[in-house]
Amino acid sequence: MSATTAVAPLRIGVIGVGRIGRMHAELIAHQVPGAALGAVYDAHEPAARDVASELRVPAAANVEELLHSDLDAVAICSSSDTHVELMIAAAEAGKAVFCEKPVSLELAELDRALGAIESAGVPFQIGFNRRFDPAHASVRDAVVSGTVGDPHLVRISSRDPAPPPPEYVRSSGGLFLDMMIHDFDMARFVTGHEVVEVFARGAVRVEPWFAQAGDIDTALVMLVHSDGCLTAIDNSRRAAYGYDQRVEVFGSEGMAVSENPPAHTGVVLTAAGERRPPHPHFFLERYLPSYVREWQGFVEAVKPGSAPPVSTADARAPLVIGLAALRSLREGRAVRVEEVQAP
């Protein structure tokens, strides 16, 4: 390998430049060492032209043009219903693949996409960015190092500052597959053990239209891990005080916790008491550093030919847990994850 090749950046194309795709394109272009934005594509041509012009890269005329260019990797950030076919096409084109979650809401379709990735032997990473949040990662590190001993209880809270619009909810897969799926992944990540059983309860406590959409806006789920550890997850679509996302592991030797970061570090103390800043009110405020670290992990793995840090197995397991949670909610019982596994 020549010196020039060794230092060449990983050229990445972004498919889908809506809110999340535009963010990824901007990060790749400006904040990820070893990466370079090579091209963008969006089915809405004006959006692609706008991002391409701002970031000074080509706007591909179609997906095929982007996939058969000299790019090293693609980021699939288009609507969820396009992910499976785009992953298959990217794998067949020999590109490393980063895909935003979910790959699919259907297990058979997910397996079809992951099968194409594995058959082609291309690197793949699913976009569970919260693994890369420094606070959440510190909890995982405390478990891996043995600092907190054997995990006994895990508590995960995820509460959004405001619900998404009804049109989004109707096609999102619902609270378990859209929102709590991050927490299912986090439970596996921080404990290091798979989930074997799921018990779920849900309610409509925020907006009545969630029920009309066949969904819930408030939920509690208990997970049983393969080593016997128990995880309790709570979700709400509305927290009046901002993003509230915390992870706690209680173990035989102690406890590790990730707290919410404040919007800033200013504190006011008076005779009336103490006033602290609020939580962030937008997910990019809360998690922008994790998205940068997510891309760093992808680039640092793909360039030397290593496996990316969040694998095909990590794309599959949270969906299985989410499907088990849906069945548990419907049937009012604990559900073993093997009950929803595809044959």
C-alpha positions as CSV (number, residue, x, y, z in Angstrom):
1,M,0.0,0.0,0.0
2,S,1.4,3.4,-1.0
3,A,1.7,6.3,1.5
4,T,-1.0,8.1,-0.6
5,T,-3.4,5.2,-0.3
6,A,-2.8,4.8,3.4
7,V,-3.9,8.3,4.2
8,A,-6.7,8.6,1.6
9,P,-10.0,9.5,3.3
10,L,-12.9,7.1,3.3
11,R,-15.3,8.6,0.6
12,I,-18.9,8.4,1.7
13,G,-22.1,9.1,-0.2
14,V,-25.3,10.0,1.6
15,I,-28.6,8.7,0.3
16,G,-31.5,10.8,1.7
17,V,-30.7,14.3,2.9
18,G,-33.8,15.1,5.0
19,R,-33.2,16.3,8.6
20,I,-31.1,13.3,9.7
21,G,-29.4,12.7,6.4
22,R,-28.4,16.4,6.1
23,M,-26.9,16.2,9.6
24,H,-24.9,13.1,8.6
25,A,-23.6,14.8,5.4
26,E,-22.5,17.9,7.3
27,L,-20.7,15.8,9.9
28,I,-18.9,13.7,7.3
29,A,-17.9,16.8,5.4
30,H,-16.6,18.8,8.4
31,Q,-16.2,16.9,11.6
32,V,-15.0,13.3,11.0
33,P,-11.3,12.8,10.6
34,G,-10.4,10.3,7.9
35,A,-13.8,10.8,6.1
36,A,-14.8,12.8,3.1
37,L,-18.3,13.4,1.7
38,G,-18.3,12.2,-1.9
39,A,-21.8,12.7,-3.1
40,V,-25.4,13.0,-2.0
41,Y,-28.7,11.8,-3.4
42,D,-32.3,12.4,-2.5
43,A,-35.6,11.5,-4.2
44,H,-36.5,15.2,-3.7
45,E,-34.1,16.7,-6.2
46,P,-34.2,20.3,-4.8
47,A,-33.1,19.0,-1.4
48,A,-30.2,17.1,-2.9
49,R,-29.1,20.2,-4.9
50,D,-29.3,22.4,-1.9
51,V,-27.1,20.1,0.3
52,A,-24.7,19.4,-2.6
53,S,-24.2,23.1,-3.2
54,E,-23.7,23.9,0.4
55,L,-21.2,21.1,1.0
56,R,-19.6,21.4,-2.5
57,V,-20.1,17.8,-3.6
58,P,-22.0,16.3,-6.6
59,A,-25.7,15.5,-6.4
60,A,-26.2,12.1,-8.0
61,A,-28.9,11.9,-10.6
62,N,-30.1,8.6,-9.2
63,V,-29.1,5.9,-6.7
64,E,-27.5,3.8,-9.3
65,E,-25.1,6.6,-10.3
66,L,-24.1,7.1,-6.7
67,L,-23.6,3.4,-6.0
68,H,-21.5,2.8,-9.1
69,S,-19.2,5.7,-8.5
70,D,-15.8,5.5,-6.8
71,L,-17.3,5.9,-3.3
72,D,-16.0,3.6,-0.6
73,A,-19.2,3.6,1.5
74,V,-22.8,4.8,1.6
75,A,-24.9,6.2,4.4
76,I,-28.6,5.2,4.0
77,C,-30.7,7.9,5.6
78,S,-33.8,7.9,3.4
79,S,-37.3,6.9,4.5
80,S,-37.4,3.6,6.4
81,D,-39.4,1.8,3.8
82,T,-36.5,2.1,1.3
83,H,-33.8,0.8,3.6
84,V,-33.9,-2.9,2.6
85,E,-33.6,-2.5,-1.1
86,L,-31.0,0.2,-0.8
87,M,-28.9,-2.0,1.5
88,I,-29.1,-4.9,-0.9
89,A,-28.1,-2.7,-3.8
90,A,-25.2,-1.2,-1.9
91,A,-24.0,-4.6,-0.9
92,E,-24.1,-5.8,-4.5
93,A,-22.2,-2.7,-5.5
94,G,-19.5,-3.6,-2.9
95,K,-19.9,-0.6,-0.8
96,A,-19.5,-0.4,3.0
97,V,-22.9,0.4,4.5
98,F,-24.0,2.6,7.3
99,C,-27.8,2.5,7.7
100,E,-30.0,4.5,10.0
101,K,-32.4,2.5,12.1
102,P,-34.7,0.7,11.4
103,V,-33.6,-1.4,8.6
104,S,-37.1,-2.7,8.5
105,L,-40.1,-3.2,10.8
106,E,-40.5,-6.7,9.5
107,L,-38.1,-9.4,10.6
108,A,-38.2,-11.4,7.3
109,E,-37.3,-8.2,5.4
110,L,-34.6,-7.3,7.9
111,D,-33.1,-10.8,7.5
112,R,-33.2,-10.4,3.7
113,A,-31.2,-7.2,3.9
114,L,-28.7,-8.5,6.4
115,G,-28.3,-11.7,4.3
116,A,-27.2,-9.6,1.4
117,I,-24.7,-7.7,3.5
118,E,-23.2,-11.0,4.8
119,S,-23.2,-12.7,1.4
120,A,-21.3,-9.7,-0.1
121,G,-18.9,-9.5,2.8
122,V,-19.2,-5.7,3.0
123,P,-18.8,-3.8,6.3
124,F,-22.1,-2.8,7.9
125,Q,-23.1,-0.6,10.8
126,I,-26.6,0.2,12.1
127,G,-27.2,3.7,13.5
128,F,-27.6,3.2,17.2
129,N,-25.8,6.4,18.0
130,R,-26.6,6.4,21.7
131,R,-23.9,3.7,22.2
132,F,-21.4,6.4,21.4
133,D,-22.7,9.0,23.9
134,P,-19.8,9.5,26.3
135,A,-22.0,9.2,29.4
136,H,-23.8,6.1,28.3
137,A,-20.5,4.5,27.2
138,S,-19.0,5.2,30.6
139,V,-21.7,3.0,32.1
140,R,-20.9,0.2,29.7
141,D,-17.2,0.7,30.5
142,A,-17.9,0.3,34.3
143,V,-19.5,-3.0,33.6
144,V,-16.8,-4.3,31.2
145,S,-14.0,-3.3,33.6
146,G,-15.8,-5.1,36.5
147,T,-16.0,-1.9,38.5
148,V,-19.7,-2.4,39.4
149,G,-19.4,-6.2,39.6
150,D,-22.1,-8.4,38.1
151,P,-25.1,-6.4,36.8
152,H,-28.2,-7.1,38.8
153,L,-30.6,-4.3,37.8
154,V,-30.6,-1.9,34.9
155,R,-32.9,1.1,34.7
156,I,-33.3,3.1,31.4
157,S,-35.5,6.2,31.0
158,S,-36.2,7.8,27.7
159,R,-38.6,10.6,27.6
160,D,-38.9,13.0,24.7
161,P,-39.7,16.7,25.1
162,A,-42.7,16.5,22.7
163,P,-44.5,13.9,20.6
164,P,-43.9,13.6,16.9
165,P,-46.7,14.5,14.5
166,P,-49.5,12.0,13.9
167,E,-48.5,11.4,10.3
168,Y,-45.0,10.3,11.5
169,V,-46.5,8.0,14.2
170,R,-48.8,6.2,11.8
171,S,-45.8,4.9,9.8
172,S,-43.1,4.7,12.4
173,G,-43.8,1.3,13.8
174,G,-45.0,2.6,17.1
175,L,-43.4,3.5,20.4
176,F,-41.6,0.1,20.8
177,L,-40.1,-0.1,17.3
178,D,-39.5,3.6,16.8
179,M,-38.5,5.0,20.2
180,M,-37.8,2.3,22.7
181,I,-35.8,0.3,20.2
182,H,-32.8,2.5,21.2
183,D,-33.3,1.4,24.8
184,F,-33.5,-2.3,23.8
185,D,-30.2,-1.9,22.1
186,M,-28.8,0.0,25.2
187,A,-29.9,-2.8,27.5
188,R,-27.9,-5.3,25.5
189,F,-25.0,-2.9,25.1
190,V,-24.5,-2.0,28.8
191,T,-25.0,-5.5,30.2
192,G,-23.2,-7.4,27.5
193,H,-26.0,-10.1,27.6
194,E,-28.8,-10.9,25.3
195,V,-32.5,-10.5,26.2
196,V,-34.5,-13.7,26.6
197,E,-37.9,-12.5,27.9
198,V,-40.0,-9.4,27.6
199,F,-43.0,-8.1,29.6
200,A,-44.6,-4.9,28.4
201,R,-47.4,-2.5,29.6
202,G,-48.5,0.7,27.8
203,A,-51.0,3.5,28.0
204,V,-52.1,6.6,26.3
205,R,-51.4,9.5,28.7
206,V,-50.1,12.2,26.5
207,E,-52.3,12.6,23.4
208,P,-55.6,10.8,22.6
209,W,-54.7,10.6,18.9
210,F,-52.0,8.0,19.7
211,A,-54.8,5.5,20.4
212,Q,-56.4,6.4,17.1
213,A,-53.1,5.6,15.4
214,G,-53.1,2.2,17.1
215,D,-50.2,3.3,19.3
216,I,-49.3,4.2,22.9
217,D,-47.4,7.2,24.2
218,T,-46.3,5.9,27.6
219,A,-44.8,2.5,28.5
220,L,-43.0,0.3,31.0
221,V,-41.1,-2.8,29.8
222,M,-39.1,-5.4,31.8
223,L,-36.4,-7.4,30.2
224,V,-34.8,-10.6,31.5
225,H,-31.3,-11.1,30.2
226,S,-29.6,-14.5,29.6
227,D,-27.5,-14.1,32.8
228,G,-30.6,-13.3,35.0
229,C,-30.0,-9.5,35.1
230,L,-33.3,-7.5,34.9
231,T,-33.8,-4.3,33.0
232,A,-36.6,-1.9,33.5
233,I,-37.3,0.7,30.7
234,D,-39.7,3.6,30.8
235,N,-40.7,5.7,27.8
236,S,-42.9,8.8,27.4
237,R,-43.5,10.9,24.3
238,R,-43.6,14.1,26.4
239,A,-41.4,15.4,29.2
240,A,-42.3,19.0,30.0
241,Y,-38.7,19.7,31.1
242,G,-36.8,18.5,27.9
243,Y,-35.0,15.4,26.8
244,D,-34.6,13.0,29.7
245,Q,-32.5,10.0,28.9
246,R,-30.6,8.2,31.6
247,V,-29.1,4.7,32.1
248,E,-28.2,3.1,35.4
249,V,-26.6,-0.2,36.1
250,F,-26.7,-1.5,39.7
251,G,-24.3,-4.4,40.3
252,S,-22.8,-6.6,43.0
253,E,-19.9,-4.1,43.6
254,G,-21.6,-0.7,43.0
255,M,-23.6,1.4,40.5
256,A,-22.9,3.4,37.3
257,V,-25.2,6.1,36.0
258,S,-25.4,8.4,33.0
259,E,-27.2,11.6,33.9
260,N,-28.7,14.2,31.6
261,P,-26.4,17.0,30.4
262,P,-27.6,20.5,31.1
263,A,-28.1,23.0,28.3
264,H,-25.1,24.9,29.8
265,T,-23.2,24.9,33.1
266,G,-24.4,28.1,34.6
267,V,-26.0,28.0,38.1
268,V,-27.7,30.8,40.0
269,L,-27.8,30.7,43.9
270,T,-30.0,33.1,45.8
271,A,-31.9,33.2,49.1
272,A,-34.9,31.8,47.2
273,G,-32.9,28.7,46.3
274,E,-30.9,27.3,43.4
275,R,-31.7,27.6,39.7
276,R,-30.0,25.3,37.2
277,P,-30.3,25.3,33.4
278,P,-32.8,23.1,31.6
279,H,-32.2,19.9,29.7
280,P,-31.6,20.2,25.9
281,H,-34.9,20.4,24.0
282,F,-33.7,18.9,20.6
283,F,-32.1,15.6,20.0
284,L,-29.2,17.1,18.1
285,E,-28.4,19.3,21.1
286,R,-28.4,16.2,23.3
287,Y,-26.7,13.8,21.0
288,L,-24.5,15.6,18.4
289,P,-21.2,14.4,20.0
290,S,-22.5,10.8,19.8
291,Y,-23.2,11.1,16.1
292,V,-19.6,12.3,15.5
293,R,-18.2,9.5,17.6
294,E,-20.5,7.0,15.7
295,W,-18.9,8.1,12.4
296,Q,-15.4,8.0,13.9
297,G,-16.1,4.4,14.9
298,F,-17.3,3.5,11.4
299,V,-14.4,5.1,9.6
300,E,-11.7,3.8,12.0
301,A,-13.1,0.2,11.4
302,V,-13.7,0.3,7.6
303,K,-10.4,1.9,6.6
304,P,-8.2,-0.9,7.9
305,G,-10.8,-3.6,7.0
306,S,-12.1,-4.3,10.5
307,A,-15.7,-5.0,11.5
308,P,-17.6,-1.8,12.4
309,P,-18.6,-1.6,16.1
310,V,-22.4,-2.0,15.7
311,S,-23.0,-5.2,13.7
312,T,-25.8,-7.0,11.8
313,A,-26.6,-8.9,15.0
314,D,-27.1,-5.5,16.7
315,A,-29.5,-4.5,14.0
316,R,-31.5,-7.7,14.4
317,A,-31.8,-8.2,18.2
318,P,-33.6,-4.9,19.2
319,L,-36.2,-5.5,16.5
320,V,-36.8,-9.0,17.9
321,I,-37.2,-7.5,21.4
322,G,-39.5,-4.9,20.1
323,L,-41.7,-7.4,18.4
324,A,-41.8,-9.4,21.6
325,A,-42.9,-6.3,23.5
326,L,-45.7,-5.7,21.0
327,R,-46.9,-9.3,21.5
328,S,-46.6,-8.9,25.3
329,L,-48.7,-5.7,25.2
330,R,-51.4,-7.3,23.1
331,E,-51.5,-10.6,25.0
332,G,-50.9,-9.4,28.5
333,R,-48.1,-11.9,29.3
334,A,-44.4,-12.3,29.3
335,V,-43.0,-13.3,25.9
336,R,-39.9,-15.3,25.3
337,V,-37.9,-13.8,22.4
338,E,-37.7,-17.1,20.6
339,E,-41.5,-16.9,20.1
340,V,-41.0,-14.1,17.6
341,Q,-37.9,-15.3,15.9
342,A,-38.3,-16.1,12.2
343,P,-37.8,-19.8,11.4
